[in-house]
Amino acid sequence: MSASLRPRPAERPVDAPTSRFLTVGVIGAGRVGAVLAAALAAAGHRVVAAAGGSDASRTRMALLLADVPRRSATSVARTAADLLLVAVPDDALAGVVAGLADSGALRPGQVVAHTSGAHGLAVLTPVTEAGAGPLALHPAMTFTGTSDDLTRLPGISYGLTAPAQLRPFATRLVADLGGVPEWISEADRPLYHAALVHGANHLVTLVNEAGDRLRDAGVTRPGRVLAPLLRAALDNALRLGDDALTGPISRGDAGTVERHLARLAATAPESMGPYLALARRTADRAIAAGRLRPTDAEALLGVLSRRGGEAAG
């Protein structure tokens, strides 16, 4: 067969394991890997080995995978006959996968699944070249690496990217984890991951910023003030979209926003930039949704523009 007709790695046929209960190995016993491995074990699969060298990984294994032996990454890959779960940081993933392939530890009939939200199948090209099946399996959840995470897994979504032949296997695997499959194209993986980071990680920063400013205002227990407000806001936003928006931006209260920014500049100038960026984006969405008339927004947008220039200067 000529090189031009040879299937590209991602297009080569791959076989999925046929056994109902899988032999599973885990590379990266971090917050995600240890919890997913424990969930797979609870579903009846056999976790035969795990790799994790840090003290935190050893602690998690003792807590969640007490009977699972700790091995080198290559040994784990050779031991896991059916499914190799690679749960390492995004920037380390390519090197780990390449090392496994170069060692000859991967083989046909085995599925190698990574848990990165940002990556799809391209990073698993060495896996496909070795004859194993590639799968991107990203749980849309934040993890603590404790048994508490196991109670949060049922019902969450998993961002999946897989060759057509592995879709039934991936669907069954997610069902065993109590999750819901969400199919993401290879090209859309970065956008999918950016959305989750923007929604979850930045939410943590935003909540902590709000808590800090409440402390600056003399509130001793900001969590008690914020909890009911933020839970209601999140519930409304998920149900109603932009119709959930309330507050001075949606009303075009330029004077109120001006006072916010003046006090932030004096008390916490590091919060000025985030407030301005979110206020401007909130105004744009309020206008587009018909919540704020453009004529009512003029004074508000003027304040944001002027204060933005001052902050930049």
C-alpha positions in Angstrom: 0.0 0.0 0.0 1.4 3.4 -0.9 2.0 6.0 1.8 -0.8 8.2 0.4 -3.4 5.4 0.8 -2.2 4.2 4.2 -4.8 5.2 6.9 -3.7 8.1 9.1 -3.2 7.0 12.8 -6.6 8.4 13.9 -8.3 6.5 11.1 -6.8 3.0 11.7 -9.3 0.4 12.9 -9.2 -0.1 16.6 -10.6 -2.9 18.7 -12.5 -2.4 22.0 -12.3 -4.8 24.9 -15.1 -7.2 24.8 -15.2 -8.3 28.5 -18.0 -6.9 30.6 -15.7 -6.1 33.5 -12.4 -4.5 32.6 -8.8 -4.9 33.8 -7.8 -1.3 34.5 -4.5 0.5 35.2 -4.1 4.1 36.3 -1.2 6.4 35.5 -1.4 9.4 37.7 -3.1 8.8 41.0 -3.9 12.5 41.4 -7.3 13.9 42.3 -9.0 12.8 39.1 -7.2 9.5 38.5 -7.6 8.1 42.0 -11.3 9.0 42.2 -12.2 7.6 38.8 -10.3 4.5 39.5 -12.2 4.0 42.8 -15.5 4.6 40.9 -14.6 2.0 38.3 -13.7 -0.5 41.0 -17.0 0.2 42.7 -18.7 -0.5 39.4 -17.1 -4.0 39.3 -14.0 -3.4 37.2 -10.6 -4.6 38.5 -8.0 -1.9 39.1 -4.8 -3.9 38.9 -2.1 -1.2 39.3 -1.6 2.5 39.6 1.4 4.9 39.2 1.9 7.9 41.3 5.1 9.0 42.9 4.2 12.0 45.1 3.3 11.8 48.8 -0.1 13.1 47.9 -0.6 10.3 45.4 0.4 7.7 47.9 -2.0 9.2 50.4 -4.9 9.1 47.9 -4.1 5.5 47.0 -4.1 4.5 50.6 -7.5 6.2 51.0 -9.2 5.2 47.8 -7.2 2.3 46.3 -5.9 0.6 49.3 -5.6 -2.8 47.7 -4.1 -1.6 44.4 -0.3 -2.0 44.0 1.8 1.0 43.1 3.9 0.4 40.0 5.9 2.3 37.4 4.0 3.8 34.5 5.4 1.2 32.1 4.5 -1.6 34.5 1.0 -0.3 34.9 0.5 -0.1 31.1 1.7 -3.7 30.7 -0.6 -5.0 33.5 -3.8 -3.2 32.4 -5.1 -5.6 29.7 -8.2 -3.6 28.8 -8.2 0.0 29.9 -5.3 2.3 30.7 -6.4 5.5 32.4 -3.9 8.4 32.0 -4.7 11.2 34.4 -1.7 13.5 34.3 -1.4 17.3 33.8 -2.2 18.6 30.3 1.3 19.7 29.5 2.8 16.4 30.6 0.3 14.2 28.7 2.1 14.1 25.3 5.4 13.0 26.9 3.8 10.3 29.0 2.0 8.9 26.1 5.1 8.9 23.9 7.1 7.3 26.6 4.6 4.5 26.9 4.5 3.9 23.2 8.3 3.9 22.9 8.6 1.4 25.7 6.4 -1.1 23.8 4.0 -1.3 26.8 0.9 -0.6 24.6 -0.8 -3.2 22.5 -3.8 -3.9 20.3 -7.1 -4.5 22.0 -6.2 -2.1 24.8 -7.9 1.3 25.2 -5.8 4.2 26.5 -8.0 7.0 27.9 -6.8 10.3 29.0 -8.8 12.6 31.3 -7.6 16.0 29.9 -10.3 18.4 28.9 -8.1 20.4 26.6 -6.8 17.5 24.5 -8.6 15.2 22.2 -7.2 12.3 20.1 -4.2 14.0 18.4 -2.1 13.7 21.6 -2.8 9.9 21.5 -1.4 9.4 18.0 1.4 7.2 19.5 -1.3 5.0 21.1 -3.1 4.4 17.8 0.3 3.7 16.0 0.8 1.0 18.6 -2.5 -0.6 17.7 -4.3 0.5 20.9 -7.5 2.4 21.0 -7.5 6.2 21.9 -10.2 7.8 24.0 -10.5 11.3 25.5 -12.6 11.0 28.7 -12.9 14.2 30.6 -15.2 14.4 33.7 -16.8 17.9 33.9 -16.4 18.1 37.6 -14.0 19.7 40.1 -12.1 17.2 42.3 -10.7 17.2 45.8 -9.2 13.7 45.6 -11.2 12.4 48.5 -14.1 10.0 49.0 -16.4 13.0 48.9 -15.9 13.2 45.1 -17.4 9.7 44.7 -20.8 11.1 45.8 -20.6 13.9 43.2 -19.9 11.7 40.2 -23.4 10.3 39.6 -25.1 12.5 36.9 -22.1 14.5 35.8 -21.2 14.9 32.1 -18.1 13.5 30.4 -16.6 15.2 27.4 -15.8 12.4 25.0 -13.8 12.2 21.8 -13.3 8.8 20.3 -13.1 6.9 17.0 -16.4 5.6 15.8 -15.5 2.0 16.7 -14.9 3.0 20.4 -18.1 5.1 20.9 -20.1 2.1 22.3 -17.3 1.2 24.6 -17.0 4.9 25.8 -20.7 5.1 26.3 -20.7 2.0 28.4 -17.7 3.2 30.4 -19.4 6.5 31.3 -22.6 4.6 32.2 -20.6 2.5 34.6 -19.4 5.7 36.2 -22.9 7.0 36.5 -22.3 9.8 34.0 -23.7 11.3 30.9 -21.8 11.2 27.6 -21.2 14.5 25.8 -19.5 14.1 22.4 -17.0 16.8 21.6 -15.3 17.1 18.2 -11.5 17.1 18.1 -11.5 20.7 16.9 -13.8 21.9 19.6 -11.9 20.4 22.6 -10.1 23.7 23.4 -13.3 25.6 23.3 -15.1 23.0 25.4 -12.3 23.2 28.0 -12.1 27.0 27.9 -15.9 27.1 28.7 -15.5 24.9 31.8 -12.4 26.7 33.0 -14.2 30.1 32.6 -17.3 28.8 34.4 -15.7 26.8 37.2 -12.1 28.0 37.9 -12.9 31.7 37.4 -16.0 31.3 39.5 -13.8 30.3 42.4 -11.7 33.4 41.9 -14.7 35.6 41.6 -16.3 34.2 44.8 -13.1 34.6 46.7 -12.7 38.2 45.4 -16.2 39.0 46.6 -15.4 37.5 50.0 -12.3 39.5 50.3 -14.1 42.8 49.5 -16.8 41.9 52.1 -14.1 41.5 54.7 -12.7 44.9 53.6 -16.2 46.3 54.3 -16.2 44.8 57.8 -18.2 41.6 57.2 -16.7 39.0 59.5 -18.4 36.0 57.9 -18.6 36.7 54.1 -19.5 33.1 53.4 -22.8 33.4 55.3 -23.7 36.5 53.3 -22.7 35.1 49.9 -23.9 31.6 50.1 -27.7 32.1 49.6 -27.1 34.9 47.1 -24.7 33.0 45.0 -26.7 29.8 45.1 -29.8 31.6 43.9 -27.9 33.5 41.2 -26.3 30.2 39.9 -29.7 28.4 39.9 -31.4 31.3 38.1 -28.6 31.7 35.5 -28.7 28.0 34.7 -32.5 28.1 34.3 -33.1 31.5 32.8 -29.9 32.5 31.0 -29.5 36.2 30.7 -33.0 36.8 32.0 -31.6 36.0 35.5 -29.5 39.2 35.4 -30.3 41.8 38.1 -28.3 44.7 39.6 -26.9 48.0 38.6 -25.5 46.9 35.2 -28.9 45.6 34.0 -30.5 48.9 35.2 -27.9 51.2 33.7 -27.1 52.7 37.1 -24.0 54.6 36.1 -23.7 56.4 39.5 -23.7 53.2 41.5 -21.1 51.6 39.3 -19.0 54.8 39.5 -19.1 54.6 43.3 -18.1 51.0 43.2 -15.1 51.7 41.1 -14.0 54.7 43.1 -14.0 52.7 46.3 -12.3 49.7 44.7 -9.6 52.0 43.4 -8.9 53.2 46.9 -9.3 49.9 48.8 -8.4 47.1 46.4 -7.0 48.3 43.1 -6.2 44.8 42.1 -9.9 44.2 41.8 -10.5 47.0 39.4 -9.5 45.2 36.2 -11.7 42.1 36.8 -14.7 44.3 37.9 -14.4 46.4 34.8 -14.0 43.5 32.4 -17.0 41.6 33.8 -19.1 44.8 34.0 -18.4 45.6 30.4 -19.2 42.0 29.3 -22.4 42.0 31.5 -23.5 45.3 29.9 -23.0 43.8 26.4 -25.0 40.7 27.3 -27.8 42.8 28.9 -28.1 45.0 25.8 -28.1 42.0 23.5 -30.8 40.3 25.6 -33.0 43.4 25.7 -32.5 43.8 29.4 -30.8 47.1 29.0 -31.7 49.7 26.3 -28.7 51.1 24.5 -29.8 54.7 25.3 -29.9 53.8 29.0 -26.5 52.2 28.8 -24.7 55.3 27.4 -23.8 56.8 30.8 -22.8 53.4 32.2 -20.6 52.6 29.3 -19.0 56.0 29.6 -18.1 55.3 33.2 -16.6 51.9 32.3 -14.6 53.3 29.4 -13.2 56.2 31.5 -12.4 54.1 34.5 -10.9 51.5 32.2 -8.6 54.1 30.7 -7.5 55.3 34.2 -6.8 51.7 35.3 -4.7 51.1 32.2 -2.8 54.3 32.7 
